[in-house]
């Protein structure tokens, strides 16, 4: 399970975030490409845009549920 205290600082404020367990597998970026992107130097994903539609929220939830190392969290903030 993702830990809020270990989330990457690049995550924009809001409910969804990626923590330091990310293994850069690309699943979240493929699933919710409008919300996740890659930190090229660090080799990990982070949330660059919080979901603003029901479809984006559903895709972020799908990415979170599919993350092989549970590095994606939803702290409920902002939604």
Wavefront OBJ file of the C-alpha trace (Angstrom):
o trace
v 0.000 0.000 0.000
v 1.303 3.450 -0.922
v 2.543 5.583 1.952
v 1.624 9.269 1.943
v 4.784 10.152 3.863
v 6.931 8.677 1.055
v 5.161 10.267 -1.906
v 7.310 11.975 -4.511
v 7.375 15.761 -4.256
v 6.614 16.050 -7.988
v 3.047 14.817 -7.408
v 0.578 17.664 -7.774
v -1.664 18.338 -4.788
v -4.772 16.207 -4.630
v -6.050 12.736 -3.915
v -3.801 10.563 -6.087
v -0.045 10.241 -5.649
v 2.891 7.909 -6.306
v 5.352 6.991 -3.572
v 8.962 5.824 -3.590
v 8.044 2.162 -4.182
v 7.505 2.889 -7.915
v 9.502 0.553 -10.164
v 8.873 2.542 -13.372
v 6.845 -0.265 -14.971
v 4.789 2.169 -17.115
v 1.405 0.638 -16.236
v -0.034 3.833 -14.742
v 1.230 5.968 -17.612
v -0.364 3.617 -20.122
v -3.612 3.321 -18.167
v -4.121 6.968 -17.206
v -1.820 8.868 -19.531
v -3.624 12.160 -18.904
v -2.675 12.011 -15.220
v 0.618 10.138 -14.793
v 3.973 10.949 -16.327
v 7.581 9.856 -15.918
v 10.376 11.580 -14.063
v 13.111 10.810 -16.575
v 16.084 11.509 -14.301
v 14.644 9.617 -11.337
v 13.101 6.727 -13.266
v 9.670 6.780 -11.644
v 6.124 7.911 -12.314
v 4.174 10.655 -10.571
v 0.807 12.395 -10.838
v 1.183 15.558 -12.900
v -2.574 16.224 -13.168
v -5.292 15.158 -10.774
v -8.371 13.662 -12.449
v -11.064 16.189 -13.332
v -13.632 13.905 -14.948
v -15.296 10.667 -13.913
v -13.441 8.892 -16.727
v -10.043 10.171 -15.556
v -10.875 9.244 -11.963
v -11.857 5.717 -13.058
v -8.601 5.336 -15.008
v -6.556 6.536 -12.019
v -8.379 4.018 -9.814
v -7.640 1.301 -12.387
v -3.958 2.266 -12.415
v -3.862 2.227 -8.623
v -5.491 -1.208 -8.444
v -3.174 -2.590 -11.144
v 0.088 -1.226 -9.775
v 2.280 -4.293 -9.158
v 4.034 -2.749 -6.153
v 1.096 -0.703 -4.781
v 3.009 2.559 -5.225
v -0.107 4.566 -6.149
v -2.229 5.967 -3.371
v -5.436 7.908 -2.914
v -5.570 9.883 0.294
v -9.044 11.211 -0.505
v -7.832 14.817 -0.602
v -9.730 16.943 -3.067
v -12.178 14.316 -4.077
l 1 2 3 4 5 6 7 8 9 10 11 12 13 14 15 16 17 18 19 20 21 22 23 24 25 26 27 28 29 30 31 32 33 34 35 36 37 38 39 40 41 42 43 44 45 46 47 48 49 50 51 52 53 54 55 56 57 58 59 60 61 62 63 64 65 66 67 68 69 70 71 72 73 74 75 76 77 78 79
